[in-house]
Amino acid sequence: MYPTTMPQQLITKGGMPRRDRPTVTLAGEMTLALGRVHEICGRARHTLAAEVAAATSGDVIWIAPAWWPGRINGDGLFHIMEPGRVIFVHPTRPENILWCMEEALRSGVVPLVICEVPEPPPLTPVRRLHLAAEAGREIGKCHPLGLIVTTGKGGAAGVESRWSLEPAHRIETDPRWHLSRLRDRTAPPKDWILHRHGGRLVPAPRAPAQTRETA
């Protein structure tokens, strides 16, 4: 499991320190503030969501629309995390998708709530999710972390941060991924190339610089 206690100082719009928040860090420099809602997108978004789940302890609620043809198979998570930790929820109506996430965050009983959405939500629903996570932190037993999982390049309004994971495999024996920090309230955009080491995604070593031969 990854470390989950590194503090992060958030800054208000006025530039004044707000307060320190506990965070979860994975894949080298991917840091997510707990008690907030973040967005994950890209073709390898499910892999990244599972990596975040592996960085936490306790149960995970994973929400996805019931009408979607493809669903996460617990057996497919086994090489990343213990699939028995996941509680799958499949709302049958569109209006219940974010409602389920909001109620799960507000309860504060699970450290991670993952929600796959058909399209990026606007600002007001995301604000409600942030408030629900804050309430869960106050009345629950943990600092709940919310992950909105979107297709394409994402675009959920008002999220704490937005991350994209794309496959960047060069050879079959050394699969790699391209991680991008697209948006973060406390850090600039940045990119990494990751590979799997010791069962986890970590920054891949850089290729040695080539020297030019002289005659």
N, C-alpha and C positions, 0 to 999 in steps of 0.2 A: 504494500500500500504506500502511496506517496505521502509526503508531509502535508499536513492540513492546518498548521498553526502559524505560518508566516504572516505577520501583520502587513496590512496595506493601508496607506493613508490616502483617503479620498479627499478630493478638493471640490468645494462648492463652486457655483458659477462666479462668485465674487473673488475666488482665488484664495480663500481662507481654508485652513485645515478643518475637515469635518469630523472625522474620527477614524480610529484604526478598526479595520475589519479583519477577521480571520479569513484565510484564503486556502485554496487547494492548488497545488502546483504539479504539473505533469509535462511530459515531453520537453524537458529542459526549461523553457521559459514561458510556458502557457500557464498563466496565473488567473484564477477565477475567484472573485470575491464571493464569500458565502453570504447568504441572506439576500441575494440579488438574482436577477434573471439575465441570462446570457443567450446568445444565438450561435448555432452551429449549422453550417451549410457545406455545399460541395458534394462531389460524387462519393466520397468516402466518409460522409457525415455519420453514418451508423457506427463505423469503426471508431471515430473520434468520441462519439457519445458513450460507447462501451469503455473506452479508455478512461473517460472521466468517471464512469461508474466504478471502475477498478481502483480509482484513486480515493474512493470513499469506503466507509464501512457501514454495515446495516442494509436494510431493504432499500430497493429502488423501485419507484413507480414509473412505468413506461407506458405512455398514452399514445394511441394511434387510432385514426378513424376505422370503424368497423367495416366500412365499404371498400377500403383499399385492398387491391388484389394481393399485394405482397406484404407479409407480416414478418417481424423478426422471429427467427427460430432460436429458441434457447440453446439448442445444441451448437449453433453457430457462434455463440458467445463464449464457449467453453475455453478457447485458447486465450481469451483476454480476461475473463472474470468468471466467478461462480454463478451460473445461470439460475440457481435456486434462490438467489437474492432478489430476482426481478419479479414484480407483480405487474402483469400486463393488463391494461385497461383499454377497452375498445368501445368508445361512445358511438351510438347509432345515429345521433343527430349533430349537425355541424355546430350548433350553439352550445353543445355540451362539452366540446373539446377543451376550450380554454377554461370553462367552468370547472371541469374536473381538475385541471392543473391548479387553478386558484384555490380550490378547497383542500387539495393535497398539501400545498405550500402552507396554507393558513393553519392546518392541523399541527405542523411542526413535529410529526412523528417519524418521518423518513428524511434522511440527509440529502436525497437527490430525487427530483421529479423531472423526467424527460417527457417532452410533448412534441409529437410530430404533427405539423399543421399543413393543410392544403395550400395556404398562401401566407405570406408574412403578415402578422397582425398589426393594426395601427397603434397609435400612441396610447389612447385611453385604456384598452385592454392590457397593454404591457404595464402601464402604471398601476393598474389594479393588481397585477401579478407581483410587482415589487412590494406593494403594501401588504399583500398576503404573506410574502416571504418574511417581511419585517414582523408581522403579527405572529407567524410561526416561530420565529426566534424568541419572541417574548413569552409565549404561552406554552411552547412545545419543549422538547428535550434536545433539540439540535439547532444548528443554523442551516435551514433548508436552502439548497441550491437548485435553481430552476434552469433548465435547458430547453429552449425552443429550437426544434430541428426543422429547417426549411430546405426547399429544393433550390437549385440554381445558385445564384450569388447572394441569396438571402435578402434582407431588407426590412426586418422587423424594426419598428420605430421605438426609440427610447430604451433599448437594451443596454446593459452595462458594458458588454463587449460583444464583438462578432468575430467568429473564427471560421475558416474554411480549410477543409482537408481534401486534397486531390491525389489520386494515385500518380506516382512518378517512377514506376518500375523500369529499370534498365535491363536487368537480367533476372531470370526466374529464381536464381539462388540467393539474390539479395534484393527483395522487394523494398521499394522506398515510397515515401509520401511527401507531398508538398504542403506544409502547414503555413497558413497566412493569418496574421492578426489584422483583420480588415478595419476594425474599429475598437477603441478602448478609451474610456474616459480618463485614464491615467497614464497611457503609454501610446507612442506613435505606431503606425503600421509597420509590420516587420514580417519577414519570411524565413522559413527554415526547411531544410531537407531532413526527413526523419527516416530511420530504419528500426527494425525490431531487434532488441538486444536484451537478453535475460527475460523475455516475455513481455517487455514494455517498449513503447515507441520512444526513442531518444534521438537527439541530433546525430546525424550521420557524420563520420569523420570526413574532413575535406580531402580531396584528392591532392597528392603532393604536386607542387608546382614543377612544371617541366622546364628544364634548362636547355638553352640553345647551344648546340655544339658548334665549336669554331674549328676552322681548318688549320 
